[in-house]
Amino acid sequence: MESATNFYQSLTGISFTLLGLWFGVMQFGHGEWRDDPHRHRSTLHIALHFFLPGMLGLGSLLSSPLDDGVIWRVTFAIGASIGVIESVGFIVAPHGPTGRVERALRALDPLLYALLFLVAFAPADQFALTPLQIGGIVTGVLFLSGLCYVWLAFSERAPVPAPPQPRHR
């Protein structure tokens, strides 16, 4: 159980650090992402990939053997529910991604959150790994997919400006 604790401590710290950096980048470096409603929606979705793993990590750290994992299980069920709702909303949002990688990430999100929800109710002795360890793997994949979203956002090419229209007199 100590390895799970170490993992969640690291994940929580890194998640909240990257969340703060992401908000800083959005605030100071890329105002056009805040001005365009579709890009703004994407930046909020990316932020959730750092916020939820951080919160799930906190919930797992607050849990103890005395509470039979109730705290982490409730935290994971609530966090996973929020993630499913947000990611399905992100899938159906207009002006979605056009690239294969972006579409694959969008499709993967609700599946990962649904798996987290199921893990919250898994019996402790059902699998070779504990439910908290399985949750850690899934949460880690969610975190990594958030990093992929960030990479895609930063590697996005600037739109080509329209050629100037000739003036007619």
Secondary structure, DSSP 8 states (H G I E B T S, - for coil): -HHHHHHHHHHHHHHHHHHHHHHHHHHHT-HHHHHSHHHHHHHHHHHHHHHHHHHHHHHHHH--GGGTTHHHHHHHHHHHHHHHHHHHHHHHSSS---SHHHHHHHHHHHHHHHHHHHHTT--TTSSSS-HHHHHHHHHHHHHHHHHHHHHHHHH--------------
